[in-house]
Amino acid sequence: MDDKTLESLRLSIEKWDRLSRGLEAGIDCPLCELGDGCASCILKPVCSENPYSLWVAHKRKCKDSVNWWFDETECSECHKLASDVRDFLKTFLPVV
């Protein structure tokens, strides 16, 4: 993993930690902003099989709104699923 991707991963972990505590909303994931969105994301090979897809499905149902992505995570399940995403992202950190 190159330095830029590693830094984006670390920042994404921080973002998902804030999401898990209901302190943030929005679509500004540093991994998504690396280049061309999903195409260059390190999670793309496992995207449909990771906690992120479960969070998206729940969030859409929970908010029932066109703007669901921009709304803060409010329910306890949103927070739990966001913490699952955070923990999943941590598994991509290099072992030191």
N, CA, C and O of each residue as an XYZ file, in Angstrom:
384
protein
N       0.858     -1.169      0.000
C       0.000      0.000      0.000
C       0.905      1.233      0.000
O       1.838      1.326      0.797
N       0.624      2.168     -0.890
C       1.452      3.378     -0.935
C       1.072      4.331      0.203
O       0.037      4.168      0.848
N       1.930      5.323      0.432
C       1.738      6.246      1.561
C       0.427      7.025      1.474
O      -0.236      7.249      2.487
N       0.059      7.432      0.271
C      -1.173      8.212      0.095
C      -2.405      7.370      0.453
O      -3.325      7.853      1.114
N      -2.411      6.128      0.017
C      -3.527      5.238      0.332
C      -3.577      4.936      1.825
O      -4.654      4.904      2.422
N      -2.414      4.716      2.424
C      -2.354      4.444      3.860
C      -2.895      5.623      4.665
O      -3.652      5.431      5.616
N      -2.513      6.828      4.290
C      -3.025      8.015      4.987
C      -4.541      8.136      4.810
O      -5.253      8.477      5.754
N      -5.030      7.857      3.606
C      -6.478      7.895      3.363
C      -7.196      6.838      4.184
O      -8.296      7.078      4.681
N      -6.587      5.678      4.329
C      -7.172      4.625      5.155
C      -7.261      5.083      6.605
O      -8.298      4.911      7.247
N      -6.199      5.654      7.117
C      -6.211      6.139      8.506
C      -7.277      7.217      8.718
O      -7.988      7.212      9.723
N      -7.376      8.133      7.768
C      -8.388      9.188      7.871
C      -9.802      8.616      7.758
O     -10.727      9.111      8.402
N      -9.965      7.587      6.950
C     -11.271      6.935      6.820
C     -11.661      6.243      8.117
O     -12.826      6.275      8.514
N     -10.699      5.621      8.773
C     -10.966      4.984     10.065
C     -11.436      6.034     11.068
O     -12.378      5.800     11.826
N     -10.778      7.185     11.070
C     -11.198      8.273     11.965
C     -12.611      8.744     11.626
O     -13.421      8.982     12.522
N     -12.904      8.876     10.337
C     -14.237      9.318      9.913
C     -15.306      8.327     10.375
O     -16.338      8.731     10.912
N     -15.061      7.028     10.165
C     -16.045      6.025     10.568
C     -16.171      5.937     12.077
O     -17.227      5.564     12.587
N     -15.119      6.270     12.794
C     -15.231      6.339     14.248
C     -16.188      7.467     14.636
O     -17.039      7.290     15.508
N     -16.048      8.617     13.992
C     -16.966      9.736     14.272
C     -18.400      9.375     13.875
O     -19.348      9.697     14.591
N     -18.552      8.703     12.728
C     -19.890      8.265     12.312
C     -20.489      7.304     13.336
O     -21.686      7.361     13.618
N     -19.670      6.433     13.885
C     -20.174      5.450     14.851
C     -20.643      6.102     16.145
O     -21.421      5.518     16.900
N     -20.165      7.311     16.391
C     -20.570      8.036     17.598
C     -21.601      9.118     17.291
O     -21.971      9.889     18.176
N     -22.069      9.181     16.040
C     -23.084     10.157     15.662
C     -22.571     11.574     15.576
O     -23.343     12.525     15.698
N     -21.272     11.725     15.368
C     -20.663     13.054     15.346
C     -20.434     13.598     13.946
O     -19.952     14.719     13.786
N     -20.772     12.822     12.945
C     -20.486     13.252     11.585
C     -21.480     12.631     10.620
O     -22.080     11.593     10.901
N     -21.639     13.275      9.494
C     -22.445     12.762      8.391
C     -21.710     13.115      7.111
O     -20.698     13.816      7.140
N     -22.210     12.638      6.011
C     -21.642     13.078      4.754
C     -20.925     11.999      3.977
O     -20.726     10.879      4.446
N     -20.545     12.377      2.774
C     -19.973     11.411      1.838
C     -18.519     11.726      1.517
O     -18.063     11.476      0.401
N     -17.804     12.261      2.462
C     -16.430     12.669      2.196
C     -15.406     11.665      2.727
O     -14.458     12.047      3.415
N     -15.594     10.404      2.414
C     -14.660      9.369      2.850
C     -13.324      9.562      2.131
O     -13.293      9.616      0.902
N     -12.236      9.666      2.869
C     -10.929      9.865      2.241
C     -10.548      8.766      1.248
O      -9.881      9.053      0.254
N     -10.948      7.530      1.487
C     -10.657      6.478      0.508
C     -11.411      6.731     -0.794
O     -10.876      6.505     -1.880
N     -12.649      7.198     -0.687
C     -13.439      7.499     -1.883
C     -12.847      8.664     -2.668
O     -12.995      8.743     -3.887
N     -12.183      9.558     -1.964
C     -11.652     10.765     -2.593
C     -10.235     10.590     -3.143
O      -9.638     11.557     -3.616
N      -9.692      9.378     -3.090
C      -8.334      9.136     -3.574
C      -8.165      9.436     -5.053
O      -7.121      9.936     -5.473
N      -9.161      9.141     -5.826
C      -9.016      9.339     -7.260
C     -10.350      9.287     -7.945
O     -11.077     10.280     -7.998
N     -10.670      8.132     -8.466
C     -11.892      7.981     -9.246
C     -12.963      7.212     -8.488
O     -13.617      6.322     -9.032
N     -13.125      7.572     -7.227
C     -14.178      6.962     -6.418
C     -13.954      5.481     -6.196
O     -12.871      5.063     -5.787
N     -14.957      4.705     -6.461
C     -14.910      3.267     -6.185
C     -13.842      2.529     -6.996
O     -13.283      1.539     -6.526
N     -13.563      2.997     -8.189
C     -12.644      2.273     -9.069
C     -11.261      2.071     -8.459
O     -10.636      1.036     -8.693
N     -10.772      3.030     -7.687
C      -9.430      2.898     -7.114
C      -9.446      2.547     -5.626
O      -8.392      2.505     -4.992
N     -10.611      2.300     -5.073
C     -10.724      2.005     -3.644
C     -10.136      0.630     -3.337
O     -10.371     -0.331     -4.070
N      -9.371      0.542     -2.248
C      -8.772     -0.735     -1.866
C      -9.825     -1.745     -1.412
O      -9.542     -2.940     -1.329
N     -11.032     -1.273     -1.120
C     -12.103     -2.164     -0.673
C     -12.950     -2.713     -1.813
O     -13.781     -3.594     -1.595
N     -12.751     -2.206     -3.022
C     -13.610     -2.600     -4.138
C     -13.713     -4.118     -4.315
O     -14.812     -4.620     -4.554
N     -12.609     -4.866     -4.208
C     -12.729     -6.322     -4.405
C     -13.661     -7.014     -3.402
O     -14.175     -8.096     -3.682
N     -13.875     -6.406     -2.256
C     -14.726     -7.024     -1.229
C     -15.912     -6.134     -0.855
O     -16.525     -6.323      0.195
N     -16.227     -5.184     -1.697
C     -17.225     -4.169     -1.354
C     -18.604     -4.754     -1.067
O     -19.263     -4.331     -0.117
N     -19.043     -5.699     -1.855
C     -20.390     -6.229     -1.643
C     -20.448     -7.206     -0.476
O     -21.528     -7.663     -0.104
N     -19.308     -7.524      0.095
C     -19.267     -8.510      1.174
C     -18.675     -7.932      2.450
O     -18.129     -8.678      3.264
N     -18.770     -6.632      2.642
C     -18.182     -6.056      3.851
C     -19.224     -5.249      4.628
O     -20.319     -4.997      4.127
N     -18.883     -4.850      5.840
C     -19.838     -4.116      6.679
C     -20.362     -2.819      6.059
O     -21.446     -2.363      6.420
N     -19.617     -2.226      5.141
C     -20.073     -0.992      4.505
C     -21.401     -1.209      3.779
O     -22.311     -0.388      3.893
N     -21.516     -2.305      3.039
C     -22.760     -2.553      2.294
C     -23.944     -2.751      3.244
O     -25.068     -2.367      2.923
N     -23.693     -3.346      4.408
C     -24.758     -3.499      5.408
C     -25.159     -2.145      5.984
O     -26.340     -1.891      6.219
N     -24.167     -1.269      6.213
C     -24.445      0.071      6.728
C     -25.288      0.857      5.723
O     -26.262      1.509      6.100
N     -24.910      0.792      4.438
C     -25.656      1.517      3.400
C     -27.103      1.031      3.354
O     -28.029      1.842      3.325
N     -27.301     -0.278      3.347
C     -28.662     -0.825      3.276
C     -29.493     -0.383      4.475
O     -30.652      0.003      4.323
N     -28.907     -0.438      5.660
C     -29.647     -0.022      6.854
C     -29.924      1.477      6.834
O     -31.035      1.908      7.143
N     -28.935      2.259      6.477
C     -29.071      3.720      6.482
C     -30.180      4.156      5.529
O     -30.970      5.042      5.854
N     -30.239      3.537      4.361
C     -31.305      3.867      3.404
C     -32.674      3.575      4.000
O     -33.604      4.369      3.862
N     -32.790      2.444      4.656
C     -34.065      2.051      5.265
C     -34.379      2.925      6.482
O     -35.521      3.336      6.685
N     -33.380      3.193      7.265
C     -33.543      3.957      8.506
C     -33.987      5.395      8.224
O     -34.871      5.917      8.904
N     -33.386      6.023      7.241
C     -33.674      7.433      6.952
C     -34.857      7.605      6.014
O     -35.569      8.606      6.099
N     -35.081      6.641      5.117
C     -36.186      6.718      4.169
C     -36.256      8.106      3.536
O     -37.303      8.754      3.519
N     -35.126      8.533      3.023
C     -35.020      9.885      2.482
C     -34.084      9.884      1.288
O     -33.147      9.087      1.226
N     -34.332     10.765      0.354
C     -33.442     10.915     -0.790
C     -32.059     11.367     -0.326
O     -31.049     11.025     -0.940
N     -32.023     12.121      0.736
C     -30.761     12.668      1.246
C     -30.175     11.840      2.392
O     -29.451     12.380      3.228
N     -30.472     10.554      2.443
C     -30.025      9.699      3.544
C     -28.527      9.774      3.772
O     -28.065      9.688      4.910
N     -27.767      9.933      2.699
C     -26.304      9.913      2.809
C     -25.776     11.089      3.621
O     -24.750     10.974      4.291
N     -26.465     12.199      3.564
C     -25.991     13.415      4.227
C     -26.468     13.530      5.671
O     -25.982     14.376      6.420
N     -27.412     12.686      6.061
C     -27.967     12.756      7.408
C     -27.045     12.087      8.417
O     -26.372     11.106      8.103
N     -27.021     12.619      9.613
C     -26.224     12.017     10.676
C     -26.767     10.637     11.020
O     -27.955     10.359     10.859
N     -25.868      9.779     11.497
C     -26.302      8.473     11.973
C     -26.972      8.670     13.318
O     -26.368      9.204     14.248
N     -28.214      8.241     13.420
C     -28.999      8.559     14.604
C     -29.379      7.359     15.453
O     -29.414      7.473     16.679
N     -29.660      6.232     14.858
C     -30.130      5.108     15.665
C     -28.959      4.240     16.123
O     -27.860      4.321     15.575
N     -29.208      3.422     17.120
C     -28.140      2.589     17.676
C     -27.616      1.585     16.653
O     -26.434      1.243     16.677
N     -28.475      1.111     15.760
C     -28.015      0.180     14.723
C     -27.104      0.892     13.723
O     -26.116      0.314     13.273
N     -27.423      2.138     13.371
C     -26.529      2.929     12.511
C     -25.147      3.028     13.149
O     -24.129      2.846     12.481
N     -25.125      3.316     14.434
C     -23.852      3.475     15.147
C     -23.084      2.157     15.195
O     -21.870      2.137     14.990
N     -23.783      1.064     15.463
C     -23.122     -0.236     15.529
C     -22.541     -0.614     14.171
O     -21.397     -1.059     14.086
N     -23.325     -0.438     13.113
C     -22.851     -0.785     11.776
C     -21.686      0.103     11.349
O     -20.766     -0.365     10.679
N     -21.718      1.374     11.728
C     -20.590      2.265     11.423
C     -19.336      1.818     12.169
O     -18.235      1.887     11.624
N     -19.490      1.364     13.400
C     -18.318      0.867     14.132
C     -17.807     -0.433     13.514
O     -16.608     -0.707     13.561
N     -18.701     -1.237     12.935
C     -18.265     -2.440     12.213
C     -17.435     -2.063     10.988
O     -16.435     -2.715     10.690
N     -17.849     -1.009     10.276
C     -17.070     -0.535      9.128
C     -15.699     -0.063      9.602
O     -14.678     -0.414      9.011
N     -15.679      0.732     10.669
C     -14.406      1.210     11.228
C     -13.479      0.040     11.557
O     -12.304      0.051     11.192
N     -14.010     -0.959     12.241
C     -13.199     -2.111     12.626
C     -12.723     -2.898     11.407
O     -11.600     -3.401     11.385
N     -13.579     -3.002     10.399
C     -13.197     -3.672      9.155
C     -12.048     -2.929      8.483
O     -11.090     -3.552      8.024
N     -12.139     -1.608      8.422
C     -11.065     -0.819      7.815
C      -9.742     -1.025      8.546
O      -8.682     -1.045      7.920
N      -9.800     -1.174      9.845
C      -8.577     -1.379     10.631
C      -7.839     -2.647     10.214
O      -6.621     -2.730     10.377
N      -8.553     -3.631      9.681
C      -7.897     -4.878      9.270
C      -6.989     -4.671      8.063
O      -6.170     -5.537      7.756
N      -7.119     -3.545      7.378
C      -6.273     -3.250      6.223
C      -4.992     -2.515      6.606
O      -4.106     -2.331      5.772
N      -4.897     -2.094      7.865
C      -3.675     -1.418      8.313
C      -2.515     -2.408      8.332
O      -2.685     -3.563      8.722
N      -1.340     -1.954      7.911
C      -0.181     -2.854      7.947
C       0.206     -3.192      9.384
O       0.069     -2.370     10.290
N       0.678     -4.389      9.567
C       1.144     -4.823     10.880
C       2.560     -4.289     11.072
O       3.430     -4.460     10.219
N       2.765     -3.641     12.209
C       4.103     -3.080     12.483
C       4.783     -3.798     13.621
O       5.909     -3.456     13.981
